[in-house]
Amino acid sequence: MNTSFEFMTPRLEGERFTGHAIPFEVLRDLAVLENLVIEAAKWKYLEAHPERQRVPRGFTEGVSLQLAEVRDGSAIPVIMLTLLTATPLMPEIGSNLSYFEQGRDAILDTVSAAEEQIQDSRTLPNNLLAYFDQLGRTLRDGEVLVLNPSNTDRPARLTKETRRRILLQSDKIKELTGEVAIRGTVPEMDQEKMTFDFQVISGPRIKAPLDPQHLDSVLEVFNGYRDNRRILVRGVGRFNRSEKLLGLNEVEHISLLDDLDPGGRLDEFKALKNGWLNGKGIAPAHKELDWLADAFQHNYPDELPLPYLYPTAEGGVQVEWSVDGWEITLEIDLTQRQGEWHALELSSEAEETHMLKLNEPNCWQWLANEITKRTRGVA
């Protein structure tokens, strides 16, 4: 017979969770939490019983974490701990709840200490920190997994940064993993070993696994290597402690890219150094280039003509369209995340200008509407 307890009610904060729903990829993070809680409980038991070499038989028998519901308030998964009730053959089953609670509290203390950047004797031992290589891996910039939201003093906020701090605490962890979306070419592939070489635009050449479902896409790009055919790869990357990409552990999705793909062009700009324009050009910040690539990916409709992109001497980006007798430019200040729109009708020399705050979705909608009108000749 089973007994269940409400064990944790973490809160997910970020744009992806505003609909009180949890993406499947984030559920994988929560699944790792079960293994970590069990191992932390075993550690706490052995800490309390130094005379023992291992936990008693049946200590983890029938133990599981279960997602019972998702409550409102961004997204709040209610996690239940289920234990088998004690039996005559295994009298200790069901009597070890306190060790699972102590293990959970040690996890919370570990995350809180990393967030506060302090030393705390109540944190997990080094050998258990490796679980954080998977726990929190799917979190994106600006997203938070608040493990203990009811504690306003120490809510244990797990972010990309706190996860990294936890992993770097252990000198036994030589490599870290993280989700990546990278663009590049395929200069080499090995169908016998089912691997391929991936040349990241303005980045390293790395090895990647070649799964059967991706074989045709990789082969097409490999055959188009001399024509600079590119793909976007989403998966799990492997990094060293200095955040250098070493390879790909998993390839989840592959997308063929258009020759004018804005993300690919923006990745090329990452190779620029200060002074690139006759000693005067400012190199754009990589973080801002990633923001602009992501903005194009999520806000610019596929059916519209792709623009040409150029770096500016001031460290920004100029976007240009030539559509139905119109010459259009959008000069983007990456730091301010705003753009100056200029449209010139060649036949009448009529001009239009507009300022866009590109961190606001409605501005991208305005831009798409203006390109659509001119593409259809209705301007």
Sequence and secondary structure as in RCSB ss.txt:
>XXXX:A:sequence
MNTSFEFMTPRLEGERFTGHAIPFEVLRDLAVLENLVIEAAKWKYLEAHPERQRVPRGFTEGVSLQLAEVRDGSA
IPVIMLTLLTATPLMPEIGSNLSYFEQGRDAILDTVSAAEEQIQDSRTLPNNLLAYFDQLGRTLRDGEVLVLNPS
NTDRPARLTKETRRRILLQSDKIKELTGEVAIRGTVPEMDQEKMTFDFQVISGPRIKAPLDPQHLDSVLEVFNGY
RDNRRILVRGVGRFNRSEKLLGLNEVEHISLLDDLDPGGRLDEFKALKNGWLNGKGIAPAHKELDWLADAFQHNY
PDELPLPYLYPTAEGGVQVEWSVDGWEITLEIDLTQRQGEWHALELSSEAEETHMLKLNEPNCWQWLANEITKRT
RGVA
>XXXX:A:secstr
 EEEEEEE  EEESGGGTTS   HHHHHHHHHHHHHHHHHHHHHHHHH TT SS  TTTTTT EEEEEEEETTTB
EEEEEEEEE   SS TTTTS HHHHHHHHHHHHHHHHHHHHT   TTS  GGGGGGGGTTTTT  TT EEES TT
 SS   EE HHHHHHHHHT TT  EEEEEEEEEEEEEEEETTTTEEEEEETTS EEEEE  GGGHHHHHHHHHTG
GGT  EEEEEEEEEETT  EEEEEEEEEEEE  TT HHHHHHHHTT  TTTTTT      HHHHHHHHHHHHHHS
 TTS   EEEE TTS EEEEEEETTEEEEEEEETTTTEEEEEEEETTT  EEEEEEETTSHHHHHHHHHHHHHHH
TT  
